[in-house]
Amino acid sequence: MDIISQLQEQVNTIAALAFNTFGTLQRDAPPVRLSPDYPEPPANPTEGAENVAEQPKLMSAALVKAAKQFDALVAALPLSEGGEEAQLKRIAELQAENDLVGQELQKQLEAAEKELKQVQELFSQAADNCLNLKKPD
């Protein structure tokens, strides 16, 4: 897998981890009283209280690990040579090459369409000749 695909995959991993982390924090957060006018919220059952306290730490560690892996992938990207001017020059060269190839493809397309038209005309003539040679019953 190339470096760009790895970066995209890592971004997807980070997004999934963040989504799951935020969802878990929201689900497991203890109730909070919004205003003194409201009654005290009911307490959550304390099933797995250690797990609830440990889970955010594990999830944040996984998120940090994924971010570090992303940073390592970014560091592995090749450095651009010559700066922005060299990149713009290379882009212009590639665009010119693309234009030449596009013109050649257009010429080939026109030649193929012309040949197709000739083949269709010949086929039509051959079909007409076959019909004219048939003897009526």
Phi and psi in degrees as GROMACS dihedral restraints (atoms count N, CA, C in turn):
[ dihedral_restraints ]
;  ai    aj    ak    al  type     phi  dphi    fc
    3     4     5     6     1   -75.3    20    10
    4     5     6     7     1   168.4    20    10
    6     7     8     9     1   -64.3    20    10
    7     8     9    10     1   -36.9    20    10
    9    10    11    12     1   -66.7    20    10
   10    11    12    13     1   -42.5    20    10
   12    13    14    15     1   -63.4    20    10
   13    14    15    16     1   -38.6    20    10
   15    16    17    18     1   -64.1    20    10
   16    17    18    19     1   -40.9    20    10
   18    19    20    21     1   -62.5    20    10
   19    20    21    22     1   -44.0    20    10
   21    22    23    24     1   -62.4    20    10
   22    23    24    25     1   -41.7    20    10
   24    25    26    27     1   -63.8    20    10
   25    26    27    28     1   -40.0    20    10
   27    28    29    30     1   -67.7    20    10
   28    29    30    31     1   -38.4    20    10
   30    31    32    33     1   -62.4    20    10
   31    32    33    34     1   -41.6    20    10
   33    34    35    36     1   -62.8    20    10
   34    35    36    37     1   -39.5    20    10
   36    37    38    39     1   -63.6    20    10
   37    38    39    40     1   -45.8    20    10
   39    40    41    42     1   -61.3    20    10
   40    41    42    43     1   -42.8    20    10
   42    43    44    45     1   -62.4    20    10
   43    44    45    46     1   -42.9    20    10
   45    46    47    48     1   -65.2    20    10
   46    47    48    49     1   -43.3    20    10
   48    49    50    51     1   -62.5    20    10
   49    50    51    52     1   -43.7    20    10
   51    52    53    54     1   -63.3    20    10
   52    53    54    55     1   -44.4    20    10
   54    55    56    57     1   -59.4    20    10
   55    56    57    58     1   -48.2    20    10
   57    58    59    60     1   -66.8    20    10
   58    59    60    61     1   -38.4    20    10
   60    61    62    63     1   -63.7    20    10
   61    62    63    64     1   -49.1    20    10
   63    64    65    66     1   -63.7    20    10
   64    65    66    67     1   -40.2    20    10
   66    67    68    69     1   -64.0    20    10
   67    68    69    70     1   -41.4    20    10
   69    70    71    72     1   -67.2    20    10
   70    71    72    73     1   -42.7    20    10
   72    73    74    75     1   -61.8    20    10
   73    74    75    76     1   -41.3    20    10
   75    76    77    78     1   -66.3    20    10
   76    77    78    79     1   -42.4    20    10
   78    79    80    81     1   -66.4    20    10
   79    80    81    82     1   -41.9    20    10
   81    82    83    84     1   -94.6    20    10
   82    83    84    85     1    -1.8    20    10
   84    85    86    87     1   -64.5    20    10
   85    86    87    88     1   140.6    20    10
   87    88    89    90     1   -70.5    20    10
   88    89    90    91     1   152.6    20    10
   90    91    92    93     1   -66.6    20    10
   91    92    93    94     1   147.2    20    10
   93    94    95    96     1  -126.0    20    10
   94    95    96    97     1   139.8    20    10
   96    97    98    99     1   -77.8    20    10
   97    98    99   100     1   122.8    20    10
   99   100   101   102     1   -79.1    20    10
  100   101   102   103     1   -33.2    20    10
  102   103   104   105     1  -154.9    20    10
  103   104   105   106     1   153.5    20    10
  105   106   107   108     1   -65.6    20    10
  106   107   108   109     1   -16.6    20    10
  108   109   110   111     1   -76.0    20    10
  109   110   111   112     1   -17.7    20    10
  111   112   113   114     1   -96.0    20    10
  112   113   114   115     1   151.7    20    10
  114   115   116   117     1   -69.4    20    10
  115   116   117   118     1   162.0    20    10
  117   118   119   120     1   -64.0    20    10
  118   119   120   121     1   131.0    20    10
  120   121   122   123     1   -68.8    20    10
  121   122   123   124     1   151.2    20    10
  123   124   125   126     1   -68.2    20    10
  124   125   126   127     1   145.6    20    10
  126   127   128   129     1   -78.9    20    10
  127   128   129   130     1   144.8    20    10
  129   130   131   132     1   -71.0    20    10
  130   131   132   133     1   146.8    20    10
  132   133   134   135     1   -61.1    20    10
  133   134   135   136     1   147.1    20    10
  135   136   137   138     1   -91.7    20    10
  136   137   138   139     1    37.6    20    10
  138   139   140   141     1   -69.4    20    10
  139   140   141   142     1   121.7    20    10
  141   142   143   144     1    63.1    20    10
  142   143   144   145     1    46.1    20    10
  144   145   146   147     1   -61.1    20    10
  145   146   147   148     1   -34.4    20    10
  147   148   149   150     1   -66.2    20    10
  148   149   150   151     1   -39.8    20    10
  150   151   152   153     1   -64.8    20    10
  151   152   153   154     1   -40.9    20    10
  153   154   155   156     1   -64.1    20    10
  154   155   156   157     1   -36.4    20    10
  156   157   158   159     1   -76.8    20    10
  157   158   159   160     1   -30.7    20    10
  159   160   161   162     1   -85.2    20    10
  160   161   162   163     1   -30.3    20    10
  162   163   164   165     1   -58.9    20    10
  163   164   165   166     1   -44.9    20    10
  165   166   167   168     1   -60.8    20    10
  166   167   168   169     1   -35.0    20    10
  168   169   170   171     1   -65.0    20    10
  169   170   171   172     1   -44.0    20    10
  171   172   173   174     1   -65.4    20    10
  172   173   174   175     1   -42.6    20    10
  174   175   176   177     1   -68.4    20    10
  175   176   177   178     1   -39.5    20    10
  177   178   179   180     1   -68.7    20    10
  178   179   180   181     1   -33.9    20    10
  180   181   182   183     1   -64.4    20    10
  181   182   183   184     1   -41.1    20    10
  183   184   185   186     1   -64.8    20    10
  184   185   186   187     1   -38.0    20    10
  186   187   188   189     1   -66.4    20    10
  187   188   189   190     1   -42.2    20    10
  189   190   191   192     1   -65.7    20    10
  190   191   192   193     1   -40.9    20    10
  192   193   194   195     1   -61.3    20    10
  193   194   195   196     1   -44.0    20    10
  195   196   197   198     1   -64.2    20    10
  196   197   198   199     1   -38.6    20    10
  198   199   200   201     1   -65.8    20    10
  199   200   201   202     1   -38.9    20    10
  201   202   203   204     1   -66.5    20    10
  202   203   204   205     1   -38.2    20    10
  204   205   206   207     1   -63.8    20    10
  205   206   207   208     1   -39.6    20    10
  207   208   209   210     1   -61.9    20    10
  208   209   210   211     1   -45.4    20    10
  210   211   212   213     1   -60.0    20    10
  211   212   213   214     1   -38.6    20    10
  213   214   215   216     1   -65.6    20    10
  214   215   216   217     1   -38.9    20    10
  216   217   218   219     1   -66.1    20    10
  217   218   219   220     1   -40.5    20    10
  219   220   221   222     1   -63.2    20    10
  220   221   222   223     1   -40.6    20    10
  222   223   224   225     1   -65.7    20    10
  223   224   225   226     1   -25.9    20    10
  225   226   227   228     1   -80.4    20    10
  226   227   228   229     1    -9.3    20    10
  228   229   230   231     1   -63.4    20    10
  229   230   231   232     1   142.0    20    10
  231   232   233   234     1   -68.2    20    10
  232   233   234   235     1   142.7    20    10
  234   235   236   237     1   -75.2    20    10
  235   236   237   238     1   144.5    20    10
  237   238   239   240     1   -74.7    20    10
  238   239   240   241     1   136.3    20    10
  240   241   242   243     1   -94.5    20    10
  241   242   243   244     1   130.9    20    10
  243   244   245   246     1    84.0    20    10
  244   245   246   247     1    -1.1    20    10
  246   247   248   249     1    80.5    20    10
  247   248   249   250     1  -165.4    20    10
  249   250   251   252     1   -67.4    20    10
  250   251   252   253     1   -38.3    20    10
  252   253   254   255     1   -62.7    20    10
  253   254   255   256     1   -43.3    20    10
  255   256   257   258     1   -64.2    20    10
  256   257   258   259     1   -38.5    20    10
  258   259   260   261     1   -65.3    20    10
  259   260   261   262     1   -41.7    20    10
  261   262   263   264     1   -65.1    20    10
  262   263   264   265     1   -38.4    20    10
  264   265   266   267     1   -63.9    20    10
  265   266   267   268     1   -44.2    20    10
  267   268   269   270     1   -64.1    20    10
  268   269   270   271     1   -39.4    20    10
  270   271   272   273     1   -62.6    20    10
  271   272   273   274     1   -42.5    20    10
  273   274   275   276     1   -63.2    20    10
  274   275   276   277     1   -41.6    20    10
  276   277   278   279     1   -62.3    20    10
  277   278   279   280     1   -45.4    20    10
  279   280   281   282     1   -65.2    20    10
  280   281   282   283     1   -36.7    20    10
  282   283   284   285     1   -65.6    20    10
  283   284   285   286     1   -41.9    20    10
  285   286   287   288     1   -63.2    20    10
  286   287   288   289     1   -42.7    20    10
  288   289   290   291     1   -63.3    20    10
  289   290   291   292     1   -40.1    20    10
  291   292   293   294     1   -63.0    20    10
  292   293   294   295     1   -41.6    20    10
  294   295   296   297     1   -62.1    20    10
  295   296   297   298     1   -43.2    20    10
  297   298   299   300     1   -62.7    20    10
  298   299   300   301     1   -44.9    20    10
  300   301   302   303     1   -64.5    20    10
  301   302   303   304     1   -39.2    20    10
  303   304   305   306     1   -62.3    20    10
  304   305   306   307     1   -40.6    20    10
  306   307   308   309     1   -65.2    20    10
  307   308   309   310     1   -41.4    20    10
  309   310   311   312     1   -63.9    20    10
  310   311   312   313     1   -42.5    20    10
  312   313   314   315     1   -63.9    20    10
  313   314   315   316     1   -37.2    20    10
  315   316   317   318     1   -64.4    20    10
  316   317   318   319     1   -42.3    20    10
  318   319   320   321     1   -61.7    20    10
  319   320   321   322     1   -43.1    20    10
  321   322   323   324     1   -65.0    20    10
  322   323   324   325     1   -37.7    20    10
  324   325   326   327     1   -64.2    20    10
  325   326   327   328     1   -44.8    20    10
  327   328   329   330     1   -62.9    20    10
  328   329   330   331     1   -40.9    20    10
  330   331   332   333     1   -64.8    20    10
  331   332   333   334     1   -40.8    20    10
  333   334   335   336     1   -66.1    20    10
  334   335   336   337     1   -39.1    20    10
  336   337   338   339     1   -65.8    20    10
  337   338   339   340     1   -39.0    20    10
  339   340   341   342     1   -64.1    20    10
  340   341   342   343     1   -43.8    20    10
  342   343   344   345     1   -65.7    20    10
  343   344   345   346     1   -38.8    20    10
  345   346   347   348     1   -61.8    20    10
  346   347   348   349     1   -42.3    20    10
  348   349   350   351     1   -63.0    20    10
  349   350   351   352     1   -40.8    20    10
  351   352   353   354     1   -64.0    20    10
  352   353   354   355     1   -42.7    20    10
  354   355   356   357     1   -64.1    20    10
  355   356   357   358     1   -40.5    20    10
  357   358   359   360     1   -63.8    20    10
  358   359   360   361     1   -39.9    20    10
  360   361   362   363     1   -65.3    20    10
  361   362   363   364     1   -43.8    20    10
  363   364   365   366     1   -63.2    20    10
  364   365   366   367     1   -40.5    20    10
  366   367   368   369     1   -63.4    20    10
  367   368   369   370     1   -41.5    20    10
  369   370   371   372     1   -63.4    20    10
  370   371   372   373     1   -42.9    20    10
  372   373   374   375     1   -63.2    20    10
  373   374   375   376     1   -42.5    20    10
  375   376   377   378     1   -64.1    20    10
  376   377   378   379     1   -40.4    20    10
  378   379   380   381     1   -65.9    20    10
  379   380   381   382     1   -41.4    20    10
  381   382   383   384     1   -62.8    20    10
  382   383   384   385     1   -42.3    20    10
  384   385   386   387     1   -63.3    20    10
  385   386   387   388     1   -39.6    20    10
  387   388   389   390     1   -63.7    20    10
  388   389   390   391     1   -40.5    20    10
  390   391   392   393     1   -67.9    20    10
  391   392   393   394     1   -35.8    20    10
  393   394   395   396     1   -73.4    20    10
  394   395   396   397     1   -26.0    20    10
  396   397   398   399     1   -81.7    20    10
  397   398   399   400     1   -19.0    20    10
  399   400   401   402     1   -66.7    20    10
  400   401   402   403     1   136.3    20    10
  402   403   404   405     1   -92.2    20    10
  403   404   405   406     1   133.9    20    10
  405   406   407   408     1   -65.8    20    10
  406   407   408   409     1   146.5    20    10
